[in-house]
Amino acid sequence: MKHLFEDWENIQDRIQKAQNLFLFLDYDGTLTPIAPRPDMALCPFQVKRRLEALRDLPGVYLAIISGRSLEDVREKVGVSGIIYVGSHGLELENPAGRHKKILTPARKKELNRITQNLRNSLKEIPGILFEEKGPILSVHYRNVPNEFSTQVCKLVEVELQQRRDRWKMASGKMVLEIQPNVDFHKGKAVREILRIFPSAALLPIYLGDDETDEDAFRVVKRQGVSVYVGPGTFPSTADFFLQNPDEVQEFLFRCHEVRRAGSESPGASPT
């Protein structure tokens, strides 16, 4: 992968010429650094200001797409008038309304049973953190000693072994997620959002840092720009990379300056 700023002249030209710009942004590891605990990953004030400034420009649209619950990511970001997607696409909220897929009572009861079983089987492993996010259970092992990591994965796999038709396990950065075995992911969420916009006049740019963002990279790859946040040596399908959330913030600033200059130029008109 090539560093995004190394090809900035070309990217800037595309951002400037696009009638509409749509920025899709992951939260953890993209807008804010990864934290030891999910509740500690707070959105920096300056990032919020950058998002608000972009939101207020004509022809610029924003969506935050996260594995967190919708309520959690919306509260963490705290910017109104933009689209929020939670639980990797199971929950969606935009200024026009809200859509949320919920578990049936039987499926919810089964997830509660899975959660309790895993709490029992993993209770002797230090550093385990459970995060219940509605239809998804996250098992964080970032603070688990390395010698226990393989054991955590095996115990989760064993718990789901007889439930593969109803539940699946997804891997992220030091987290395992038990999810309903239905057709949803971040890429599908991006595709659904883009359907309401005229594709010929739109430049979508997706930034994310995790394996769960790869589906979204593939969706925007032909029409737009995909950006992995992390080391450029990571085997991602993204077009470019940015090293960290600080560089993401710089990218947001550059996007704002390019679009603002275009909207203020003679003859420019809002879309």
N, C-alpha and C positions, 0 to 999 in steps of 0.2 A: 504493500500500500504506500501511497505517496502522502506526505504531510499536506493538509489542505492549504496552508498558507504558502506553500511552495508553488501552488497553482492558482494563487489568489487572483491574478489578473483575469484568467478565464472565468473563475467562479464569480468574481465581481461583475463581469460583463453579463453573465446569465442572470444574476440577481437584478441587475439594473434594467435589463430588457424585458424581464418577465412582467406580463400584465398583472399577475397575481402571484404572490409568494406565500407558500404554506410551510411553516416550520413545525416539524414533529419532534418533540423532545422527551427523552426518557428523564427520570428524576434522579434516582440514586446512582452515583458514579458519573452522572452527566451534568446536571444542574448543581449538584452538591456532592462533595466527596463521600465515599463510603465511610460509614461510622461503625464503631463496635456494636452498637445497638440501633435498631431501626428508628426508635424515638429520638435518637441523638442527631439524626441527619436532617438538620434544619436548612431551609433555603436561605442563602445569604441575601441581605437587604438589597445589595447592589444588583443581584440577579433579578429580583422582583422589579426593580426600577427599569432594568433593561427590557424585561418582558412587557411591562406597561407601556414603555415608549414605543416598542414595536407594534403592540396591539392598536395603538392610537393612529398609526400610519395608514393611509388608504391602500387597499390592495394587499394587506398583510394579514395572514391568519395564523393562529397558534393553537397547538394541541399538545397537552402533556399526557404521555402514555406510560403508565407504570404498572408494576405488579402489585403495588400497594392497593388497598381498598380505595374506592372513589372518595369517600369522606376524608380519608387520611391524606391522600395526595392533594386534594383540593384545599384542605386546611394548611398543609405544609407550604404550598405555593402561594395561596392567598391572593391570586390575581383574578379579578372578575372579567366577564366578557370573552372568555376563551373556552376551548373545548378541553374537557378532562376525561381521560379513559383510565379506569381502574381494573385491577384483577386481570391484567393482560388482555382486556377486551370484553370481559363479561359485564362490565359496567361502563356506561358512557353518559356524559352530561355535556350539553352545549347550551348556549343562550336560549334555544328554542324548546328545550325539554330534556327529559332524562329517560334512559333505558337501562334496565337492570335485569339480568337473568338470575333467578333465585332457585335454590335447591328445593326439590319436593320434600315433604316431611320425612319420607322414608330415606331419601338420600342424605338429608341433614342428620338424621339419627345415625346413619352409618358413618358419616364423617366424625360425629362425636365419639363413636366407638373406636374409630381409627386413632383419633387424637388421644383418647385415654390409654389405648393399648401402647402407643408409642411413648407416652409419658412414663408408663411403667417399664417398658423395655429399655429406655434410654436414661433412666433416672440415675444410674451409677456413673454416667459419663459427664465429667465436669465441663461446664461452659455451654451446654446445649440451651438454646432459646427457642421456644415455640411462639409463633405468631398466628393467631386465628383471624382470618380475613374473609369472613362470610363463607363463600363457596370454596375457598382455598385455605389449606393449612401449610404454613412455611416452617421448616425446621432449619434454624440457623446453626451452623457449626464453626463460625469464624473464630470464636474464642475457645474452641475445643483443641486440646493438645493433638499434635499431628498423628501420634500413634493410634488415636481413636477414630480418625476420619473414615477409614475404610469400614470400620465396624458400624458407624452411623449409617452409611449408605446401604450396607447389607441388611441391617435391621429394618430399614424403611422398605427395602425391596421385598423382604420376607412378609411384612405386614400387608403389602399390596398384591402378593402372589396369587391369591385366590379371588382378587377383585379387579383383574385387569380389564374386564369388559365394562366396568363402571368408573374406574379411577386410573389415573396415570401419574407418573412421577416426572417432574421436569427439574433440570439442574440449572443453577445460577451461580453467582460468585459466592461460594461458601454457604450455599443454601439449597435445600431440597424442597420442592413444592409438590404437595399432593393436590391434584386438580381433578375436577370431573372429566371423564373421558368423552368430551364432546369436541366438535370442530370449532375451536377458537384459538386465536393467538394474536400478537400485536400486528402482524402483517395483514390479517383479515380486518382488524379494526381500522387500519390505515386505508385499506381498499374501500371499505364501506364509507368512510368519511370523504374520500376523494370522489366518490360517485356523484356527489351533489355539486361538484365544481366542474366547469368546462375545462377538460384536460388540455386542450390545445393552447390555452392561455395561462396555464398554471405551472409553476416550478415548485415541486415538493422537495424538501430537504429533511432528511431524518437523521437524528443524532442519538446514539445509544452505546452502551458500554458492555452489554451482556449477551450471552447466547440467545436469550429470549428476544433480542432485537434483530437477530439474523433474518427472521421471516419478513420483518418490515424493510430491511435493507433490500431484499430481493424484490419487494413490491415496487419501491421507488426507483430502483436501479436504472431502468431504461428511460424513464421520463424525467427523473430528477437526479438528486445527489444523495448518496448514503455516506455517513461519517461514523466511523468507529471511534469511541473515546477510550484511549489507552495506548499501550505500546504498539508501534507500527508492525512489530513482528508477530502480532496475534493473527492466527489464521482465519480472518474474517472475510466475508463476501463483500464488505463495504468498499466503496471507491477510494475513500481517503480516511485519514485518521487525524485526530487531535489528541494531544498527550493527556489532558486532564481537564477538570471543570474550569480551571482558570483560563485555559485556552478556549473553552466553550463560551465563557463570558466575553472574551475578546472577539470571538466570532459574532456573537449577538450584537456587540457594539458596532462592528464593521457592517453588518447587515443593516442596522438602523441608519448608519451614516449614508450608505449607498442609496437606500430607499428614500430617505429624507431629502437628499440632494435631488433625486429624480422627481419627487413630488413638488419641490419648490422651483424646478427649472421652468423657464418660459414655455407656455403651451401645454404644460402637464395638467392632467385632469384626473380626479379621483375615479376609480373603477367601481 
